[in-house]
């Protein structure tokens, strides 16, 4: 049965699927709600604002390596934030300070100044988003800036945070254009001295955006501009602009702009009627800033309630501005710089022995065809459009392949916008179970469904044209690319090389998870939290494991970058949210989820995978058959693994509370700066922490020992008893029993746990046992394999 859907039906379908998500590529993105002339629809996942109350340290995703304090973050605070959201702002800043971080804060006071001037009967004057500042305006502004600065500092002091007002001496400037703007400055010098002095004294530096000439004349400078100049000088890990609106908005659609790729979108943005005043200046200054920083740099514009999420988590918030990549177009094969690279791009989403041969035939067919190709510099996105055969017919979107990085950086929207500028009428087809179907509905004016395929179009409204289009679909789908009927008739994977085809990714929606008892297919693995030492160790182990295939790695800091060290397939870091994990789990896309996240942060991801309780994954002590049948497995902690293996054989003989003295190493990867992980402070030193109620103390007591234990963790670098341990762990490949106390150097970089150094008190009532583990290998990545391999060996995934 052929179903003809009108524009109204398309809109209705969008409404039903509005909550769907894109496939997690370099990051998960919300589905766009509207198409705009400059491709500003959302593709960057952002979450609801955080609460104003302090979060505990366990809520922080520790992704920051140690850095000089002033290089952590530059945060620009809009004037409206101080007036309307002072409590939320100071709570967020206090949290950062309490965990040992020192963001450099630059604030403005634009809205307050406008109100004061209006009350005084002075109408604010702006030129290209810059306030024209005469002597009277400057006097009001200077007084106001000092008052707002003091208000913020005093509020922080009330919350127990030492803060230092810095109202002069940082920004040196000349007149921007004295005749045009009067007393407005152009910053030409940044003095870091007052900022460093404040941080060295343990104070948060709070700056105004006022500048001075060499002669001492005070000049007004836009706070966005001042923050940008400060960022150029300090080179911070994060650049954040706090805005009451929580981001930039497209006034035509009233939608928040989730991501902006300046290289491709800047000119179009600047031509929009709503891109004016502060918005225009903000985008312009951001571009000038990012042009001087590494291409991976970005600027986030967020609400203060989302500050912790932006700085520490993989979800992000507000509007993310980055350079991105500019699009290129060619109309012949000879214009491609590298034909082999083109073929590699076309084949990257294909599976099957004939994939490369099919692509070779497709490219050969383009030699004698008229076409236009659209792509970005790294070819994360590639579209090939065949022009209409007559003025009244439609162009055909023959190829549309987007990598995960392409979805992440909004390139898909940019490419489609470029196509729409060149082609007033376009047609393309997509498999009905394609995971991006809603995105294509959003780009189309209408659609036809038949035999598991959906044909989309825009630019036509006449019913006769639609009928003719359907006829053309049957007649030309196979012939247009020179492919055989057998080739063209295959599933969604083969669509890329068809005349009307579009997205060349394997459809996964609605698929079920395979249960291969013979384990002929490698288990599909997803790693959440892949930036730290543990994540990298896991990647190395997965690369060498014959029965595990890494499919997704998630890290917001690395999203869009190529994964290094994994040779089985090309993988790009993505930005998965709990909602994306839930969707992928429902669709059966992943066999095994590995969470390399802190405990508190990990919980929403685990909840998204499965609400049921987990099986404890210590196969040396837990029945392997239970692990083999489990669908959710809890990973033992590093301390807990060594401690439980060290105590387990003695559990039947315990006469009191065991005491565990733990000493752990430190890698520095994936953590925030702190005196407890300062390498200089740790050298030749042992630092105790969490002397009671450590999380592993509860884990050891509840999981295996069955009695309370006293666990004291630190940070640093008798024959009968020995026989008891040798019998208990006989045949365990990852447990080694030795006579002497195991050496830390001897086990460094090795897999497994060494237990030895057995000693019995003369009373016969106290035993000392030493267990040594490389907690960067066995305590993190090895334990993941130890718990999952029983499932793979016994029953498969």
Secondary structure as UniProt FT lines:
FT   STRAND          3..5
FT   HELIX           7..16
FT   TURN            17..19
FT   TURN            37..38
FT   HELIX           57..59
FT   HELIX           69..71
FT   STRAND          73..77
FT   HELIX           79..84
FT   HELIX           86..98
FT   TURN            99..100
FT   STRAND          104..107
FT   HELIX           110..119
FT   TURN            120..121
FT   STRAND          126..127
FT   TURN            128..129
FT   STRAND          130..131
FT   HELIX           135..158
FT   TURN            159..160
FT   STRAND          163..166
FT   STRAND          171..175
FT   HELIX           178..181
FT   STRAND          184..190
FT   HELIX           193..200
FT   TURN            201..202
FT   STRAND          204..208
FT   STRAND          211..212
FT   TURN            214..215
FT   STRAND          218..220
FT   HELIX           223..234
FT   STRAND          238..242
FT   TURN            244..245
FT   STRAND          249..250
FT   TURN            251..254
FT   STRAND          255..256
FT   STRAND          259..261
FT   HELIX           262..270
FT   TURN            273..274
FT   HELIX           277..291
FT   TURN            295..296
FT   STRAND          298..302
FT   HELIX           304..306
FT   HELIX           307..312
FT   STRAND          319..322
FT   STRAND          327..330
FT   HELIX           333..335
FT   HELIX           339..347
FT   TURN            348..349
FT   TURN            353..354
FT   HELIX           355..366
FT   TURN            367..368
FT   STRAND          372..376
FT   TURN            377..378
FT   STRAND          381..386
FT   TURN            391..392
FT   STRAND          395..402
FT   HELIX           404..408
FT   TURN            409..410
FT   HELIX           411..422
FT   STRAND          426..431
FT   TURN            432..433
FT   TURN            435..436
FT   HELIX           437..443
FT   STRAND          446..450
FT   TURN            451..452
FT   STRAND          453..458
FT   HELIX           463..476
FT   TURN            477..482
FT   HELIX           485..488
FT   HELIX           492..497
FT   TURN            499..500
FT   TURN            509..510
FT   TURN            517..518
FT   STRAND          523..528
FT   HELIX           533..544
FT   TURN            546..547
FT   STRAND          548..554
FT   TURN            556..560
FT   HELIX           578..586
FT   TURN            587..588
FT   STRAND          592..595
FT   HELIX           599..609
FT   STRAND          615..616
FT   TURN            619..621
FT   HELIX           624..629
FT   STRAND          633..634
FT   HELIX           638..647
FT   HELIX           648..653
FT   STRAND          659..664
FT   TURN            669..670
FT   HELIX           675..677
FT   HELIX           679..682
FT   TURN            683..684
FT   STRAND          687..688
FT   HELIX           695..700
FT   HELIX           701..705
FT   STRAND          710..715
FT   HELIX           719..728
FT   TURN            729..731
FT   TURN            733..734
FT   STRAND          735..737
FT   HELIX           744..747
FT   TURN            748..749
FT   STRAND          753..760
FT   TURN            762..763
FT   STRAND          767..773
FT   TURN            775..777
FT   HELIX           778..782
FT   HELIX           783..794
//
